[in-house]
Amino acid sequence: MRWLIRFGYDGEGFAGWARQPGRRTVEGVIRDGLARRRLVRTLGEAGIEVASRTDAGVSARANALTLRSDLPARPLLRALNGLAPDIYFDAARPVPEEFRVRQALWREYRYLLFGPPSVIRRYRTIANRLPHEIDARTFGRGIPPGTPTFRTIDLLRIHDGSGGPWLQVRARSFVWGMVRKLVAGMTECAEGRLSVDELADAAAGRRRLTLPLAPPDPLVLWEVRYPGRWTYRTHGRSRHQHHHLAEAKRRAATRLRISSLIVGNVADRHVRGGRTMARESRGGRVRSRPRSGERGRPYSDP
């Protein structure tokens, strides 16, 4: 039986989707697990294909892959959820041999945004100014510089969610690095290093820009949509998956507390130092670093 399977993963622990020698990747973990647990006859017969090949650090809520297995859907999903604690399989449906997983109706990415409300408002203004046809020469990686290569963006919108603002980008297909370069260009405009007209001209193919890649960790492949419905679903998580989620939350909370303590301590030292200088200034004495050749107590930071 050939199955279309929906799955997600926490991108923090992976060097992207594609197999790479000596590096932990989503494809490598899945293939090794399928062979180790004998969920397929052979990896060659399994014919694994994926809808979207994400970069290192990019997460997925609902990517999709196809594979052949003799197992029924529900036992297959249970077995797949035992492959790794940071990969989650939650839906399956049978598909014919001629089905191509890359030919989805659309793909949607979401990128978490950070900044004060004034900056987020600028992001929204920029998103409204960009055309629906985007020249991938500026917003992609490895695109030949000659003839413009356009991709149609069906949806580009800023949302204010309970967890903070995020950018929604939907299209039938994307070129390599497109969403991250799009976000990077919008950030350059929002922070005043690039004009909206310059970015819009590059999107329309009237000029080319050299844009950086936005960080990968705020990016999530949110959904890959196909015609029809998922016929088998699983809502449970394995014990190892629950432990991974709890540990990820603990690490995030720990890092936030440590960062707050460090930043707060530095800020408090600056405030105390400013108050000391003010008191000494009012008393007619201001301590400073001794000049070269002068006698005095060695200078040191508090």
Number of C-alpha atoms within 10 A of each C-alpha: 14 18 25 23 26 24 21 21 22 21 25 15 15 23 18 22 23 17 15 12 7 6 12 17 20 25 19 18 16 17 18 13 18 20 14 11 12 12 20 21 13 14 16 9 11 21 14 17 16 19 20 19 16 23 19 19 20 23 27 23 20 23 25 25 19 25 19 22 20 13 14 13 22 15 11 18 22 17 17 20 23 19 21 17 18 22 21 25 27 21 22 25 17 19 17 10 11 6 13 15 19 18 13 17 12 17 22 22 20 23 23 17 20 12 10 8 10 9 16 21 14 18 22 17 16 22 20 13 12 20 15 17 15 24 25 29 25 25 31 22 14 10 16 11 11 7 10 17 18 18 19 16 18 14 14 19 16 23 15 11 9 6 7 11 17 19 22 18 21 21 19 17 19 20 16 17 19 21 24 21 22 24 24 18 29 25 20 18 20 21 12 11 10 14 15 21 13 16 24 20 17 22 26 20 20 12 14 19 15 11 16 15 18 19 14 19 16 17 25 25 22 20 20 24 18 15 7 7 10 15 10 15 16 14 7 13 16 15 11 15 19 14 14 16 14 11 12 15 12 12 12 11 12 12 12 12 12 12 12 12 12 12 12 12 12 12 12 12 13 12 11 12 12 12 12 14 15 14 12 13 12 10 9 8 11 12 10 8 11 12 8 6 6 8 8 9 8 7 10 6 3 5
